[in-house]
Amino acid sequence: MSGTTDKVKGAVKQGVGKATGDKKLEREGRFDKTKGHAKDIAHNVRKGAEEVFENAADSASEAADEVDGHD
């Protein structure tokens, strides 16, 4: 399940829990929202790491070309 889906599901649970006085459902909603935020953060970190890796590989390739005398 995506981070956005968890956040929406959590918001609904939390709202229904508040409206009905169901503290357990309200807590579950807060948990689901937090889980959604964590998934979004993990996705962003993964994407950032991929970019760093790609940039490092490009830089290494360019440096190797310069050492070999290829431009």
C-alpha positions as CSV (number, residue, x, y, z in Angstrom):
1,M,0.0,0.0,0.0
2,S,1.3,3.4,-0.9
3,G,2.1,6.1,1.6
4,T,-0.7,8.3,0.3
5,T,-3.2,5.4,0.7
6,D,-2.1,4.8,4.3
7,K,-2.4,8.5,5.1
8,V,-6.0,8.7,3.6
9,K,-7.1,5.5,5.3
10,G,-5.6,6.8,8.6
11,A,-7.4,10.1,8.3
12,V,-10.7,8.4,7.7
13,K,-10.2,6.0,10.7
14,Q,-9.1,8.9,12.9
15,G,-12.1,11.0,11.9
16,V,-14.6,8.2,12.4
17,G,-12.9,7.4,15.8
18,K,-13.2,11.0,16.9
19,A,-16.8,11.2,15.8
20,T,-17.9,8.0,17.5
21,G,-15.7,8.3,20.6
22,D,-13.8,5.2,19.6
23,K,-10.3,5.8,20.9
24,K,-8.9,2.6,19.6
25,L,-10.0,3.5,16.0
26,E,-8.6,7.0,16.5
27,R,-5.2,5.6,17.5
28,E,-5.2,3.2,14.6
29,G,-5.9,6.1,12.3
30,R,-3.0,8.1,13.7
31,F,-0.8,5.0,13.3
32,D,-1.8,4.5,9.7
33,K,-1.1,8.2,8.9
34,T,2.3,7.9,10.5
35,K,3.0,4.8,8.6
36,G,2.1,6.6,5.4
37,H,4.4,9.4,6.2
38,A,7.2,6.9,6.9
39,K,6.6,5.2,3.6
40,D,6.8,8.5,1.7
41,I,10.1,9.4,3.5
42,A,11.6,6.0,2.7
43,H,10.6,6.4,-1.0
44,N,12.2,9.8,-1.1
45,V,15.4,8.5,0.5
46,R,15.5,5.6,-1.9
47,K,15.1,8.0,-4.9
48,G,17.8,10.3,-3.5
49,A,20.2,7.4,-3.1
50,E,19.6,6.2,-6.6
51,E,20.4,9.7,-7.9
52,V,23.6,9.9,-5.9
53,F,24.6,6.5,-7.2
54,E,23.9,7.4,-10.8
55,N,25.8,10.7,-10.4
56,A,28.8,8.9,-8.8
57,A,28.8,6.3,-11.6
58,D,28.7,9.1,-14.3
59,S,31.5,11.0,-12.6
60,A,33.6,7.8,-12.3
61,S,33.1,7.1,-15.9
62,E,34.0,10.6,-16.9
63,A,37.2,10.5,-14.8
64,A,38.2,7.2,-16.3
65,D,37.7,8.6,-19.8
66,E,40.0,11.6,-18.9
67,V,42.7,9.3,-17.5
68,D,42.5,7.1,-20.6
69,G,42.7,10.2,-22.8
70,H,39.2,9.9,-24.2
71,D,37.0,13.0,-24.1
